Amino acid sequence: MKISGKIKTVLVLAISAMFASNVEAQETKEVKNYDQSFRLGVGANAGYSVNDPYKLSLGADVRGQYDLSKRYSLTLTTGYTNLFVSKAEGFTGQEGKDLGIIPAKAGFKAFVWNDQFYVMGEAGAAFAVSNVDNTRDKTSLLLSPSLGYATKYIDISLNYTHYNHFDRLNSNGSLGRGVGQVGVRLAYGFEL
C-alpha cells in the first residue's frame, strides 16, 4: 500500500504540473503587444462663448495623434475658429468685429472606459488672425479640457476652451480679460 500511495501522489503532482504549465501557456498566448501608431483626424466644431461680446463659435481642425499604448496618446491640433460678435456696444477696441483664431495646441488623451471613452487635456497658443488691428493681444494662452467618445473612425467630444489673453466685455460694461467657450467636436479619424 505504501508504494501505491506514493504512485498516486506522484501522478497527482505530475498532472497538476502539466495543468499549471498549460494554463501559463494559454495566458502567455493571450497577451498581445500593442503596436504604437499614428492617427490623423479632421474635425468640425461648434460652440457657445460664455463671455460677451462673443456668442457663437464655428471652426475646423486637424489633429495628429500618437498612440503610446492602447489607453494613452499624445496629440497635436491646429485649425481655425471664428468667434462671432453678438453685442458690440460698449466694447471699445473691437468695433463689433468677429475674432478669427488659429490654435496650436498639444495634449494628452487617456481612455478611461471600454477603450472608447476618454478624457483629454490640451494647452497651447491661440493666434488672432482677423480683427488683429483692434485686438490688444494678438496671441493668447489656450487651455482646453475635454470628454469624448471615439471609435475606429469617429470621434465626438465635449470641450471647454479658455483664451486667457483676449478681451471680453464684463457684465458691468468694463473691459476684462479671458474668453471661454463650450463646444462640441465631431471628427473623422484614421490610422496612418
Secondary structure, 3 states (H helix, E strand, C coil): CHHHHHHHHHHHHHHHHHHHHHHHHHHHHHCCCCCCEEEEEEEEEEEEECCECEEEEEEEEEEEEEECCCCEEEEEEEEEEEEEECCCCCCCCCCCCCEEEEEEEEEEEEEEECCCEEEEEEEEEEEEEECCCCCCCCEEEEEEEEEEEECCCEEEEEEEEEEEEEEEECCCCCEEEEEEEEEEEEEEEEEC
